[in-house]
Amino acid sequence: MLYAVIPAGGSGTRLWPLSRATNPKFLHPLTGTASSLLQATVRRLEPLVVPARTFVVTGVAHAAAVARQLPALPEPNILVEPSPRDSCAAIGLAAAVIARRDPDAIMGSFAADHLIGDGERYVETIRRAVAGAERGLLMTVGIKPTVPETGYGYLECGESIDGGPVRRVAQFREKPSRDVAVEYVRDGLHLWNASMFVWRVGVFLAELARQQPELHAGLVEIAAAWQTPAQEAVLGEVWPKLPKISVDYAVMEGAATAGLVATVPGDFGWNDVGDFHTLGDVLPPDERGNVVLGASPVAEAAVVATEEPGEPKPGVLLYDSTGLVVVPYSGRLVAALGVKDLIVVDTPDAVLVCPRERAQDVKKLVDELKARGDLSLV
């Protein structure tokens, strides 16, 4: 009875200039294979859910690309948002549409832009979350922290449920300072919040109605008109008025206070691919620690072409260089000599070069471009 919902939005500004507002990171092959992040997300869910029960929620600008990348997905299962209203509206719309089809359905929400290392353990973890959802709990998948990461939110775990791996979520914690993150890793009570959710649609919608009645009413109105002649008119009228709020703030934090949220720990090589440095850490390097996106590992002083269908075939020439992350997407030769620990991203209209340690700051370049009015580049 599982339905999969894949929110596919955001522009991935820390992956600029590869990821843009019109061509965001989930559409790119950042998996070490020819599959995009979105395609990899759908593929890893295949043991759990069939295409007829898989939904993607995305924006107008990306709907055609999503349909091209997922030809097995029924066209009505691509839910198109007229404008971004944050995660609660996106996930809530899918829940309301599914509830009209199947009021007893269990729904899982899985981001389109995550990398998973161990698919079998991932599936096992989701099945445990489904078992918790069958009991009426709003389930999350928490990731066992490996480092004191300050870029993620955390789940504070409470007591175990029936002595098994499922634990109550006592509280959602914001992104912490370094010192607090070190304590979270040390105490063993905190998991990274990976924004993976599993629940009965009826339980979620009831909690949405309790905490966010205006948002709930609007989504129910839209869902009632879905796939009817009135869909576009109702969507255009109601959607812009919906509160813009994340699902954590709107529902999950209050539900945790009420004792309705639980988590199952996941240890399956999860990564949200937030920047190029992270990408260099999770994709297989060559013998000198270099990672070339879209190419087989490069040998020193070897020229390598991409294998991605439909992409330009650039070359990469690395000599006496270590620890590079190279993204050659312009069709030109990218050559590096005697350098280390750099990010080099070459696209047809922009080139990025920065130290790997500054990967998080790439977003500042996007902000500056927006401030200058160079919107065609972002």
SULGITA-V671475 format. One record per residue. N is the residue number from 1. RES is the residue in one small letter. SS is DSSP state (@ for helix, = for strand, . for the rest). BURIAL is + if it has 16 or more other ideal C-beta (glycine too) atoms within 10 Angstrom, else -. Layout:
n: <N	N>
res: <RES	RES>
ss: <SS	SS>
burial: <BURIAL	BURIAL>
//
This chain:
n: <1	2	3	4	5	6	7	8	9	10	11	12	13	14	15	16	17	18	19	20	21	22	23	24	25	26	27	28	29	30	31	32	33	34	35	36	37	38	39	40	41	42	43	44	45	46	47	48	49	50	51	52	53	54	55	56	57	58	59	60	61	62	63	64	65	66	67	68	69	70	71	72	73	74	75	76	77	78	79	80	81	82	83	84	85	86	87	88	89	90	91	92	93	94	95	96	97	98	99	100	101	102	103	104	105	106	107	108	109	110	111	112	113	114	115	116	117	118	119	120	121	122	123	124	125	126	127	128	129	130	131	132	133	134	135	136	137	138	139	140	141	142	143	144	145	146	147	148	149	150	151	152	153	154	155	156	157	158	159	160	161	162	163	164	165	166	167	168	169	170	171	172	173	174	175	176	177	178	179	180	181	182	183	184	185	186	187	188	189	190	191	192	193	194	195	196	197	198	199	200	201	202	203	204	205	206	207	208	209	210	211	212	213	214	215	216	217	218	219	220	221	222	223	224	225	226	227	228	229	230	231	232	233	234	235	236	237	238	239	240	241	242	243	244	245	246	247	248	249	250	251	252	253	254	255	256	257	258	259	260	261	262	263	264	265	266	267	268	269	270	271	272	273	274	275	276	277	278	279	280	281	282	283	284	285	286	287	288	289	290	291	292	293	294	295	296	297	298	299	300	301	302	303	304	305	306	307	308	309	310	311	312	313	314	315	316	317	318	319	320	321	322	323	324	325	326	327	328	329	330	331	332	333	334	335	336	337	338	339	340	341	342	343	344	345	346	347	348	349	350	351	352	353	354	355	356	357	358	359	360	361	362	363	364	365	366	367	368	369	370	371	372	373	374	375	376	377	378>
res: <m	l	y	a	v	i	p	a	g	g	s	g	t	r	l	w	p	l	s	r	a	t	n	p	k	f	l	h	p	l	t	g	t	a	s	s	l	l	q	a	t	v	r	r	l	e	p	l	v	v	p	a	r	t	f	v	v	t	g	v	a	h	a	a	a	v	a	r	q	l	p	a	l	p	e	p	n	i	l	v	e	p	s	p	r	d	s	c	a	a	i	g	l	a	a	a	v	i	a	r	r	d	p	d	a	i	m	g	s	f	a	a	d	h	l	i	g	d	g	e	r	y	v	e	t	i	r	r	a	v	a	g	a	e	r	g	l	l	m	t	v	g	i	k	p	t	v	p	e	t	g	y	g	y	l	e	c	g	e	s	i	d	g	g	p	v	r	r	v	a	q	f	r	e	k	p	s	r	d	v	a	v	e	y	v	r	d	g	l	h	l	w	n	a	s	m	f	v	w	r	v	g	v	f	l	a	e	l	a	r	q	q	p	e	l	h	a	g	l	v	e	i	a	a	a	w	q	t	p	a	q	e	a	v	l	g	e	v	w	p	k	l	p	k	i	s	v	d	y	a	v	m	e	g	a	a	t	a	g	l	v	a	t	v	p	g	d	f	g	w	n	d	v	g	d	f	h	t	l	g	d	v	l	p	p	d	e	r	g	n	v	v	l	g	a	s	p	v	a	e	a	a	v	v	a	t	e	e	p	g	e	p	k	p	g	v	l	l	y	d	s	t	g	l	v	v	v	p	y	s	g	r	l	v	a	a	l	g	v	k	d	l	i	v	v	d	t	p	d	a	v	l	v	c	p	r	e	r	a	q	d	v	k	k	l	v	d	e	l	k	a	r	g	d	l	s	l	v>
ss: <.	=	=	=	=	=	=	=	.	.	.	.	@	@	@	.	.	.	.	=	.	.	=	.	@	@	@	.	.	.	.	.	.	.	.	.	@	@	@	@	@	@	@	@	.	.	.	.	.	.	@	@	@	=	=	=	=	=	=	@	@	@	@	@	@	@	@	@	@	.	.	.	.	.	@	@	@	=	=	=	=	.	.	.	.	@	@	@	@	@	@	@	@	@	@	@	@	@	@	@	@	.	.	.	.	=	=	=	=	.	.	.	.	.	=	=	.	.	@	@	@	@	@	@	@	@	@	@	@	@	@	@	@	@	.	.	.	=	=	=	=	=	=	=	.	.	.	.	.	.	.	.	.	=	=	=	=	=	=	=	.	.	.	.	.	.	=	=	=	=	=	=	=	.	.	.	.	@	@	@	@	@	@	@	@	@	@	.	.	=	=	=	=	=	=	=	=	=	=	=	@	@	@	@	@	@	@	@	@	@	@	.	@	@	@	@	@	@	@	@	@	@	@	@	@	.	.	.	.	.	@	@	@	@	@	@	@	@	@	@	@	.	.	.	.	.	@	@	@	@	@	@	@	@	@	@	@	.	.	.	=	=	=	=	=	=	.	.	.	=	=	.	.	.	.	@	@	@	@	@	@	@	.	.	.	.	.	.	.	.	=	=	=	.	.	.	.	.	.	.	.	.	=	.	.	.	.	.	.	.	.	.	.	.	.	=	=	=	=	.	.	=	.	.	=	=	=	=	=	.	.	.	.	=	=	=	=	.	.	=	.	=	=	=	=	=	=	.	.	.	=	=	=	=	=	@	@	@	@	@	@	@	@	@	@	@	@	@	@	@	@	@	.	.	@	@	@	.>
burial: <-	+	+	+	+	+	+	+	+	+	+	+	+	+	+	+	+	+	+	+	+	-	+	+	+	+	+	+	+	+	+	-	-	-	+	+	+	+	+	+	+	+	-	+	+	-	-	+	+	-	-	-	+	+	+	+	+	+	+	-	-	+	+	-	+	+	-	-	+	+	-	-	+	-	-	-	+	+	+	+	+	-	-	-	+	+	+	+	+	+	+	+	+	+	+	+	+	+	+	-	-	-	-	-	+	+	+	+	+	+	+	+	+	+	+	+	-	-	+	-	-	+	+	-	+	+	-	+	+	+	+	+	+	-	-	-	+	+	+	+	+	+	+	-	+	-	-	+	+	-	-	+	+	+	+	+	+	+	-	-	+	-	-	-	-	+	+	+	+	+	-	+	+	-	-	+	-	-	-	-	+	-	-	+	+	-	-	-	-	+	+	+	+	+	+	+	+	+	+	+	+	+	+	+	+	-	+	+	-	-	+	+	-	-	+	+	-	+	+	+	-	+	+	-	+	+	-	-	-	-	-	-	-	+	+	-	-	+	+	-	-	+	-	-	+	+	+	+	+	+	+	+	+	+	+	+	-	-	-	+	+	+	+	+	+	+	-	+	-	+	-	+	+	+	+	+	+	+	+	+	-	+	+	-	+	+	-	+	-	+	+	+	+	+	+	-	-	+	-	-	-	-	-	+	-	+	-	+	-	-	-	-	-	+	+	+	+	+	-	-	+	+	+	+	+	+	+	+	+	+	-	-	-	+	-	+	-	-	+	-	-	+	+	+	+	+	+	-	-	+	-	+	-	+	-	+	-	-	+	-	-	+	+	-	+	+	-	-	+	-	-	-	-	-	-	-	-	+>
//
